[in-house]
Amino acid sequence: MLTLYGHGTRTAANILKIRAALAEAGAQYKYVALDLAKGEQHEPKYKAINPHSKVPVLVDDDFALPESEAILWYVAEKFPQAKLLPTDPKGRARVRQWCDFAATSLYPSSYEVYQHTSYFEPGNRSAFVA
């Protein structure tokens, strides 16, 4: 059975997109929420799975895969019957293009907006970003 390690906020973008892909694939998996505020990602048991102490990580038997985009690709390849990826090279390239756009442009920008609208103390927020 697959195990997905994430944090308590199951609806965070990097967790939600993996959960959506697993659901679309019909995959059975266990979700393990780590309390990042308590530092559970730095405990030796978890560092044995991911030495970088980051989430998410998908574990499939003895194979541990961090990084949400890589996990999405793995799920699509592992469950081809779900047809999450096109079969032609051009279609697959478009999927890769949008995954790269999301990882390098969309997510960093949305995180910065989140920090300046919700996370930072009001005195440390930038009105320009928010």
MOJONOR-V151271 format. One record per residue. RES is the residue in one letter. BURIAL is + if it has 16 or more other ideal C-beta (glycine too) atoms within 10 Angstrom, else -. Layout:
BEGIN
res->RES burial->BURIAL
res->RES burial->BURIAL
END
This chain:
BEGIN
res->M burial->-
res->L burial->+
res->T burial->-
res->L burial->+
res->Y burial->+
res->G burial->+
res->H burial->+
res->G burial->-
res->T burial->-
res->R burial->-
res->T burial->-
res->A burial->+
res->A burial->-
res->N burial->+
res->I burial->+
res->L burial->-
res->K burial->+
res->I burial->+
res->R burial->+
res->A burial->-
res->A burial->+
res->L burial->+
res->A burial->-
res->E burial->-
res->A burial->+
res->G burial->-
res->A burial->+
res->Q burial->-
res->Y burial->+
res->K burial->-
res->Y burial->-
res->V burial->+
res->A burial->-
res->L burial->+
res->D burial->-
res->L burial->+
res->A burial->-
res->K burial->-
res->G burial->-
res->E burial->+
res->Q burial->+
res->H burial->-
res->E burial->-
res->P burial->-
res->K burial->-
res->Y burial->+
res->K burial->-
res->A burial->-
res->I burial->-
res->N burial->+
res->P burial->-
res->H burial->-
res->S burial->+
res->K burial->-
res->V burial->+
res->P burial->+
res->V burial->+
res->L burial->+
res->V burial->+
res->D burial->+
res->D burial->-
res->D burial->-
res->F burial->-
res->A burial->-
res->L burial->+
res->P burial->+
res->E burial->+
res->S burial->+
res->E burial->+
res->A burial->-
res->I burial->+
res->L burial->+
res->W burial->+
res->Y burial->+
res->V burial->+
res->A burial->+
res->E burial->-
res->K burial->-
res->F burial->+
res->P burial->-
res->Q burial->-
res->A burial->+
res->K burial->-
res->L burial->+
res->L burial->+
res->P burial->-
res->T burial->-
res->D burial->-
res->P burial->-
res->K burial->-
res->G burial->-
res->R burial->-
res->A burial->-
res->R burial->-
res->V burial->-
res->R burial->-
res->Q burial->-
res->W burial->-
res->C burial->+
res->D burial->-
res->F burial->-
res->A burial->+
res->A burial->-
res->T burial->-
res->S burial->-
res->L burial->-
res->Y burial->+
res->P burial->-
res->S burial->-
res->S burial->-
res->Y burial->-
res->E burial->-
res->V burial->-
res->Y burial->-
res->Q burial->-
res->H burial->+
res->T burial->-
res->S burial->-
res->Y burial->-
res->F burial->-
res->E burial->-
res->P burial->-
res->G burial->-
res->N burial->-
res->R burial->-
res->S burial->-
res->A burial->-
res->F burial->-
res->V burial->-
res->A burial->-
END
